[in-house]
Structures are given as structure tokens and as C-alpha cells.
């Protein structure tokens, strides 16, 4: 058995997974998430804001306490879209190194997509797989982050094609959705931006070949919680839930029509997602519409789990 700690630092959140990996199976010890909004303003300024760095470092320091407490053997931290874009990313890299003791890896969009694919599909196609008839390959995995969305198509052998495009929920909100609620014109501009990016991804990633669409990350799981009518967030009920395109479209339309206070009052809504969930739901809706997917499978396992598998030397 190997005890590992995986950290994923995206545009919106900083997450930690401490897990035990043995015989092709992973058992969670700690799974935590903090909304730090590291990428706040990066799309406009090209730089990390001092306050965003402070929030991120404070959350990281708390995670270091858990990493030491649970006797972790291997640690890997991955930083994604916002860090690729920031001119002052050395400030972030130095701050992480001083606190965590290892260098964060600023991965490419392709590597981010590959890690997301492994995390989302390992249990569907690995030794502990459920009935594979429920989740037939090939898979199209879509990871909607804060700064970017990763598209990857693969099967039992691994990744076949991937593409990262800059249509994350934070980026789209900051770029287009300024109203409370956003205006029809703002939603139309965001939709055009999203559609163009999905078309770009589809030019190299054969989404039409997939038999199972797997959706990842907080925007997707929050939409799932709302579709399921949950009074509060319940990861066990959300994991591997199936959502129809109609349900996703209705939820996206509803969220975009709500003022901020109404979204904040929704039971499953994390406070850090209130202002960006409309954009995230819109991205998901457009993926299903443009890709022609009637249904999707929601996964609570994503790039964080892919990082943990990589630490244990497991490949699928």
C-alpha cells in the first residue's frame, strides 16, 4: 500500500486528496476543497492578484498540516489554467515550494486532460470496474474548470485525443456575465464564445465517436445536485448520476435567470460557486447540445484522482 497526497490548484479551487493505493484500488483518507479563486482577474490583467495568492497560500498551509498528520509518503501538486497564463507565476511557485516542500507542476492542457481522463475512468475500466455495459467505451470526458475546459476521448487502452480550450466558468463570467442576473445580450455573447471553443476542440477530438459522456468538476456536480433535487450536497448520490440533456438545459437556463441571492440560497450551492455557476452550467449545456449527447454520467473523480494514481505508479 502507498499513501499519497494529490493537490490540484485550478483557477477557482485548491483541492487535496490523501489516499491509500493498493492492488489497483484507491481508498480515500482525506478529500478537501477550498475556493481560493487564484485566477481572479487573470483573464484581464494577466497576473495573480496579491489577495488571491494570500488565499491560496493560507489554504495550502492548512493542507500541509493534514499531509504531515497522516504520514503521506509521496506528494504531487499540479497547477493548471490560471498558472499557465499568469505573468507573475514565479511568485506562486516560490510560495508553494516554501510551504509544501515540493515544486508545483504547471502542466500543459494536454497533460491536464490526460490526468482528468484517468481520474474519471479508472474505476470504470480498471480491476474494480462495475458492469461495463453501463458505461460503454469510448468515453468523452469533459472537465469544466475555472479557466479552461478539457476535452478528452479515450477507451480501455487510454487517451486517444485531447484538447484544452479557455472556456472555464470563472473566465466566462468575468468576460461576459456581468449582470445580476446577466442580460440576454451577455448570455448570447458567452454562448457564442463557448460554441466557438467547443467547435475548436471538436476539430481535433472526435466527440461523436464517444458512447459515454463523463462530466467532471464543481460546475457539473453542482448542476447534478440541482437536477437531483438535493437539499444539500451529497457526493455519494451525485457520483455516477445520469443527467439528460433536457435536464441540463433547463437547469442552465434557470441558473442564468436567477439573481445572485437566489442562487446563493440553493441548498447544494457552495458559496464559492455562486457567482460562476451560471457560466459553468452554460458550458455543460452547450457541450451536450453541440456534441449531440442525450445523456451524461457525472463523476466525482477527476484530475485529483488522476494525480493520485500517477503517484502510485498506476497506469490504465
C-alpha positions as CSV (number, residue, x, y, z in Angstrom):
1,X,0.0,0.0,0.0
2,X,1.2,3.5,-0.8
3,X,-0.2,6.6,0.9
4,X,-0.2,9.6,-1.4
5,X,-1.3,13.2,-1.4
6,X,-2.5,14.8,-4.6
7,X,-3.1,18.6,-4.8
8,X,-4.9,20.3,-7.7
9,X,-4.7,24.0,-7.9
10,X,-7.0,25.4,-10.5
11,X,-8.4,28.8,-11.4
12,X,-11.2,28.6,-8.8
13,X,-10.3,26.0,-6.2
14,X,-7.5,24.3,-4.4
15,X,-8.2,20.7,-3.6
16,X,-6.4,17.9,-1.6
17,X,-6.8,14.1,-1.8
18,X,-4.9,11.9,0.6
19,X,-5.5,8.3,-0.4
20,X,-4.2,4.7,0.0
21,X,-3.5,2.9,-3.2
22,X,-3.1,-0.8,-3.3
23,X,-3.8,-3.6,-5.8
24,X,-5.4,-1.3,-8.3
25,X,-7.8,0.2,-5.8
26,X,-7.8,3.6,-4.2
27,X,-9.3,4.4,-0.7
28,X,-9.8,8.0,0.4
29,X,-8.3,9.2,3.6
30,X,-9.0,12.9,3.2
31,X,-10.7,14.7,0.4
32,X,-10.9,18.5,0.8
33,X,-11.7,21.6,-1.3
34,X,-11.3,25.3,-0.7
35,X,-12.5,28.0,-3.1
36,X,-9.4,30.3,-3.3
37,X,-10.1,32.0,-6.7
38,X,-6.4,32.0,-7.6
39,X,-7.3,33.1,-11.1
40,X,-9.4,36.1,-10.1
41,X,-8.8,38.8,-12.8
42,X,-6.1,36.8,-14.6
43,X,-8.0,36.8,-17.9
44,X,-8.0,40.6,-17.8
45,X,-4.7,41.5,-16.1
46,X,-2.5,38.5,-16.9
47,X,-1.3,38.5,-13.3
48,X,-2.2,36.9,-10.0
49,X,-3.7,39.4,-7.5
50,X,-1.9,39.6,-4.1
51,X,-5.1,38.8,-2.3
52,X,-5.6,35.7,-4.5
53,X,-2.1,34.5,-3.6
54,X,-2.7,35.0,0.1
55,X,-6.0,33.0,0.0
56,X,-4.2,30.2,-1.8
57,X,-1.2,30.1,0.5
58,X,-3.5,30.1,3.6
59,X,-5.4,27.1,2.3
60,X,-2.2,25.3,1.3
61,X,-0.8,25.7,4.9
62,X,-3.9,24.0,6.3
63,X,-3.4,21.1,3.9
64,X,0.2,20.7,4.9
65,X,-1.0,20.0,8.4
66,X,-3.1,17.1,7.2
67,X,-0.3,15.8,4.9
68,X,2.0,15.7,7.9
69,X,-0.6,14.3,10.3
70,X,-1.5,11.3,8.0
71,X,2.1,10.3,7.2
72,X,1.9,10.7,3.5
73,X,4.8,9.1,1.5
74,X,4.5,10.9,-1.8
75,X,3.2,14.3,-2.7
76,X,2.4,15.9,-6.1
77,X,0.8,19.2,-6.7
78,X,-0.5,20.2,-10.2
79,X,-1.4,23.7,-11.2
80,X,-3.5,24.3,-14.3
81,X,-5.1,27.1,-16.4
82,X,-4.6,30.3,-14.4
83,X,-1.0,29.4,-13.6
84,X,-0.2,28.8,-17.2
85,X,-1.5,32.3,-18.0
86,X,-0.1,34.4,-15.2
87,X,3.0,36.6,-15.8
88,X,3.9,36.6,-12.1
89,X,3.6,32.8,-11.7
90,X,7.0,32.6,-10.1
91,X,5.5,34.3,-7.0
92,X,3.1,31.4,-6.8
93,X,5.7,28.7,-7.5
94,X,8.0,30.1,-4.8
95,X,5.2,30.4,-2.2
96,X,4.1,26.8,-2.8
97,X,7.7,25.5,-2.6
98,X,8.3,27.3,0.7
99,X,5.1,25.8,2.3
100,X,4.8,22.4,0.7
101,X,8.4,21.5,0.2
102,X,7.9,20.3,-3.4
103,X,7.6,22.2,-6.6
104,X,4.1,22.6,-8.1
105,X,4.0,21.3,-11.7
106,X,2.4,23.7,-14.2
107,X,1.0,21.1,-16.6
108,X,0.0,21.6,-20.2
109,X,-3.6,21.4,-21.3
110,X,-2.9,18.1,-22.8
111,X,-1.5,16.6,-19.6
112,X,-4.3,18.1,-17.6
113,X,-6.8,16.3,-19.9
114,X,-4.9,13.0,-19.6
115,X,-4.9,13.2,-15.8
116,X,-8.6,14.1,-15.8
117,X,-9.3,11.1,-18.1
118,X,-7.5,8.6,-15.8
119,X,-9.2,10.0,-12.7
120,X,-12.7,9.9,-14.2
121,X,-12.5,6.5,-15.9
122,X,-10.1,4.3,-13.9
123,X,-12.9,2.8,-11.9
124,X,-15.0,2.2,-15.0
125,X,-12.3,0.3,-16.9
126,X,-9.9,-0.9,-14.2
127,X,-9.9,-4.0,-11.9
128,X,-12.7,-2.7,-9.7
129,X,-14.9,-1.7,-12.6
130,X,-18.7,-2.1,-12.3
131,X,-20.7,-3.6,-15.1
132,X,-19.0,-2.1,-18.1
133,X,-22.3,-2.3,-20.1
134,X,-23.5,0.6,-18.0
135,X,-20.5,2.7,-19.1
136,X,-19.5,1.6,-22.6
137,X,-16.3,2.9,-24.2
138,X,-15.2,5.1,-25.9
139,X,-15.6,7.8,-23.3
140,X,-15.7,11.6,-23.8
141,X,-14.5,13.2,-20.6
142,X,-15.2,16.9,-20.2
143,X,-13.7,18.7,-17.3
144,X,-15.1,22.2,-16.8
145,X,-12.7,24.2,-14.7
146,X,-12.5,27.8,-13.7
147,X,-10.2,29.0,-16.5
148,X,-10.4,26.2,-19.1
149,X,-12.3,23.1,-20.1
150,X,-10.6,19.9,-21.1
151,X,-12.0,17.5,-23.7
152,X,-10.6,14.1,-24.0
153,X,-11.8,11.0,-25.8
154,X,-10.4,7.5,-24.9
155,X,-11.2,3.9,-24.4
156,X,-10.0,0.9,-22.4
157,X,-6.5,1.5,-23.7
158,X,-6.2,5.1,-22.6
159,X,-6.4,8.6,-24.2
160,X,-7.0,8.8,-28.0
161,X,-7.3,12.6,-28.4
162,X,-7.5,15.6,-26.1
163,X,-7.8,19.4,-26.3
164,X,-7.9,22.2,-23.7
165,X,-9.8,25.4,-24.5
166,X,-10.2,28.6,-22.5
167,X,-13.9,28.5,-21.6
168,X,-13.9,27.9,-17.8
169,X,-16.7,29.2,-15.5
170,X,-14.6,32.0,-14.0
171,X,-13.2,33.2,-17.3
172,X,-16.6,33.2,-19.0
173,X,-18.2,35.0,-16.0
174,X,-15.5,37.7,-15.9
175,X,-15.5,38.1,-19.7
176,X,-19.3,38.2,-20.3
177,X,-21.8,37.6,-17.5
178,X,-21.6,40.9,-15.6
179,X,-25.3,41.5,-14.8
180,X,-27.3,40.2,-11.8
181,X,-28.8,38.3,-13.4
182,X,-26.9,38.5,-16.8
183,X,-28.7,40.1,-19.7
184,X,-29.8,38.3,-22.8
185,X,-27.1,40.0,-24.7
186,X,-24.4,38.9,-22.2
187,X,-25.6,35.3,-22.3
188,X,-25.6,35.4,-26.1
189,X,-22.1,36.7,-26.2
190,X,-21.0,34.0,-23.7
191,X,-22.8,31.3,-25.7
192,X,-21.0,32.4,-29.0
193,X,-17.7,32.3,-27.2
194,X,-18.4,28.8,-25.8
195,X,-19.7,27.4,-29.0
196,X,-16.6,28.6,-30.9
197,X,-14.3,27.0,-28.4
198,X,-16.2,23.7,-28.4
199,X,-16.0,23.7,-32.2
200,X,-12.3,24.2,-32.0
201,X,-12.0,21.3,-29.5
202,X,-14.2,19.1,-31.7
203,X,-11.9,19.7,-34.7
204,X,-9.3,17.5,-33.1
205,X,-11.2,15.5,-30.5
206,X,-13.8,13.1,-32.1
207,X,-16.6,13.7,-29.6
208,X,-19.0,12.0,-31.9
209,X,-17.2,8.7,-31.5
210,X,-17.9,8.5,-27.8
211,X,-20.6,6.2,-26.4
212,X,-20.4,7.6,-22.8
213,X,-20.1,11.3,-21.9
214,X,-18.5,11.8,-18.5
215,X,-18.7,15.2,-16.9
216,X,-16.3,16.4,-14.2
217,X,-15.6,19.2,-11.7
218,X,-17.7,21.5,-9.5
219,X,-19.9,23.1,-12.1
220,X,-21.0,19.7,-13.3
221,X,-21.5,18.2,-9.9
222,X,-23.4,21.2,-8.7
223,X,-25.7,21.0,-11.7
224,X,-26.2,17.4,-10.9
225,X,-27.2,18.1,-7.3
226,X,-29.8,20.6,-8.5
227,X,-31.2,18.2,-11.1
228,X,-31.5,15.5,-8.4
229,X,-33.3,17.9,-6.2
230,X,-30.9,17.5,-3.3
231,X,-31.4,19.6,-0.2
232,X,-27.7,19.6,0.4
233,X,-24.6,18.5,-1.5
234,X,-24.2,14.7,-1.4
235,X,-21.2,13.3,-3.2
236,X,-22.3,9.7,-3.0
237,X,-25.6,10.4,-4.7
238,X,-24.0,12.6,-7.3
239,X,-21.3,10.2,-8.3
240,X,-22.3,8.3,-11.5
241,X,-25.7,10.0,-11.6
242,X,-27.1,10.3,-15.1
243,X,-28.4,13.6,-16.4
244,X,-30.4,14.1,-19.6
245,X,-29.6,17.0,-22.0
246,X,-33.1,18.4,-21.3
247,X,-32.4,18.5,-17.5
248,X,-29.1,20.2,-18.0
249,X,-30.5,22.8,-20.4
250,X,-33.4,23.6,-18.1
251,X,-31.1,24.0,-15.1
252,X,-28.6,26.2,-17.0
253,X,-31.5,28.4,-18.2
254,X,-32.8,28.7,-14.6
255,X,-29.5,29.5,-13.1
256,X,-28.7,32.2,-15.6
257,X,-32.1,33.8,-14.9
258,X,-31.6,33.9,-11.1
259,X,-30.1,36.9,-9.3
260,X,-27.1,36.1,-7.1
261,X,-29.1,36.0,-3.9
262,X,-31.4,33.3,-5.2
263,X,-28.5,31.1,-6.4
264,X,-26.8,31.5,-3.0
265,X,-30.0,30.2,-1.3
266,X,-29.9,26.9,-3.2
267,X,-29.1,24.1,-0.7
268,X,-26.3,22.3,-2.6
269,X,-24.6,25.5,-3.7
270,X,-21.1,26.1,-2.4
271,X,-20.6,29.8,-1.6
272,X,-17.6,30.0,-3.8
273,X,-19.5,28.9,-6.9
274,X,-22.5,31.2,-6.5
275,X,-21.2,33.8,-9.0
276,X,-19.8,31.4,-11.6
277,X,-22.3,28.5,-11.7
278,X,-24.4,30.1,-14.4
279,X,-21.4,30.1,-16.8
280,X,-20.4,26.6,-15.8
281,X,-23.9,25.3,-16.5
282,X,-23.9,27.1,-19.8
283,X,-20.7,25.4,-20.9
284,X,-22.1,22.0,-19.9
285,X,-25.4,22.6,-21.8
286,X,-23.5,23.7,-24.9
287,X,-21.2,20.6,-24.8
288,X,-24.2,18.3,-24.7
289,X,-26.1,20.2,-27.4
290,X,-23.2,20.5,-29.9
291,X,-21.9,17.0,-29.2
292,X,-25.3,15.5,-29.6
293,X,-25.3,13.8,-26.2
294,X,-28.7,12.8,-24.9
295,X,-27.3,11.8,-21.5
296,X,-24.2,12.2,-19.4
297,X,-22.7,10.4,-16.4
298,X,-21.4,12.6,-13.6
299,X,-18.1,11.7,-11.9
300,X,-16.9,13.0,-8.5
301,X,-13.5,11.6,-9.5
302,X,-11.4,13.8,-11.8
303,X,-7.9,15.2,-12.2
304,X,-7.3,15.0,-8.5
305,X,-7.7,11.2,-8.6
306,X,-5.6,11.0,-11.7
307,X,-2.8,12.8,-9.9
308,X,-3.1,10.2,-7.0
309,X,-3.0,7.3,-9.4
310,X,0.2,8.8,-11.0
311,X,1.9,9.0,-7.6
312,X,1.2,5.3,-7.0
313,X,2.7,4.4,-10.4
314,X,-0.6,3.0,-11.7
315,X,-1.4,3.4,-15.3
316,X,-4.6,2.2,-17.1
